[in-house]
Amino acid sequence: MAEEKKKPKAARPSGVHCPQHPNQLLIEDYHAGDMVCPDCGLVVGDRVIDVGSEWRTFSNEKSSTDRSRVGATENPLLEGKELSTYISTASLKPGSGDANSGYSKWQKSGMLPSDRSLVTAFREISTMADRLNLPKSIVERCNSLFKQVHEEKHLKGRANDAVAAACLYIACRQEEVPRSFKEICAVSRHPKKEIGRCFKLIRQATNTQVNTVSTSDFMSRYCTNLSLPPNVQKAASYIAQKAVELDLAPGRVYLSIAAAAIYMASQASDVKKTQKEVGDVVGVADSTIRQSYRLLYPAKGQLFPQDFHFATSLEDLPKH
């Protein structure tokens, strides 16, 4: 389909007007780039910039090619405001190695070194957040924290990917959508030990405040992934809370207590889950769940809410 020409449009006089007819609306001829007085035909202004689209856009066009040439939105976290030019080498002919290397050199020189490392880290943060299904607000908070750490050089010598993973862990806790270290490690290329070190250094260097993590922060998500009904989820949360209050599992991390509570609640209901099924979702070993469950079992009579409907009596619950 041929592109239709734009029709001339009447414009109100601003700084430009006809000297003979100052109050007359001028006609903007986009094709010629002129502003013309409709009464006398005088060309008042020429080379008028067309601020509209460069081409027509069709709603039924299914081409995957991005025809926009204006680039991405401005990123306030970058010093260069992300206005550097990107030179694509995808359309070059095969075998033109010299041209590829030359274009790559121009591309690298078009961005500030500090911005280049930030862009790489922001891309890694976005990838990890997508794999964890995290909202955009957490990504923005994580980007701001990483930029602060990067500019102040608190963790100089540490891998940027590990620092980015630690920043994402902190951002999740600050936004009250916590993720465990194991979940962060699953989408990162660095071990838990390295991410934990970066987490402690960031907190000390920036005086960052994070909310305390408890079993209730994870219970809803874990029970949903296990397809447990609301009454079992409520019972598991109650069991974990009572176990912490009674100090039944001293020294045990919150994930171990949460897993044991879910296992106990499911065994008392008609939707029973094995230790392996619970461990695969929570991210703890079967032996860990078994040890924590043994600590909770002697006080099983005090752990369930009063309105819980038992499909399996307390006496018939597994002992390990």
C-alpha positions, 0 to 999 in steps of 0.5 A: 500500500502506498503511503498517503501524503499528509494533508496541510494543517492549519496552525495558530500563529505563535512566533511566526505570522504573516506580516499582512495578516497577523491574526490569520491561521497559517497552513502547514504544508508537511510535504513541502515543509512550509508555513503558508498564509491562506489569504495572500499565499506568502510563505512565512516559514520554510523547512518546518520540522515534521514532529509526527511519525516517519511512516504510517503504522498499520495495526494489523502489521505482524512484522517482528522488526522494530521500525522505531529509530528513537531508541529506548526510554531515558534511564536516569541511572546512567551518566550518559543518559543512554543516548549512545548510538548502537551499531548492529552487525547482524546485517553485515555480509559473512566473512567481513571480519574487519568490518565487524571488529571496526563496528564493535570498536565504535560501539564500545567507544560510544558509551562511558565505561561506568555506564557500560558496567552498569548496563551489564549489571542492570541486564543481569538483574532484569534476567534474574528478576524475570526468572523469579517473576518479580515485579518492576518495582523490585528491579528499580529498587535493586538497580538504584542500590547497585548504582549506589554500591558501584559508584561508592566502590564499597565492594571493589574487587567483587564480581558484579554478578554476585553484587547484583544478586545480593542487591536483588535479595535486599530489594526483595526483603525491602519490598516485603516480597522476600526470596530465600538465598537458595532461590537467588542462587538458583538464578545466579552464577555464584554460590550462596557463600559469595552472595552472602558475603556481598550481602553483609558487606552491602549492609555494613557499607550503606547502612541498608535496613532490611525487614526480618524474615519469618516463616510466614513470608514464604508459607503462602507461596510454598503452599500454593506451589504444593496445591494445598487448600487454604485450611492446610495453609492456615494450619501450616502457618500456625504450626510454624508460628507456634514452633518459633514461640515455643522454641521447639527447633532452636538453631534451625533456619526458618526454611526448615521450620516452614517445611516441617510445618507444611509436612505436618499440616498436610499429613493431618489433612486429606491432601498429604504431601511427602517430605520429598515433595515439600523439600523440592518446593521449599528447597531443603533436603528430606533429611533436614525436614525429617530432623525438624519434624522430629523436634516438632512432633512431641508438641503436636497437640499444641501446634494445631489451631482449634478449628482445624479439621483432622483427616488423620488424628494426632495419634496417627501422624507419622513419627518421622 
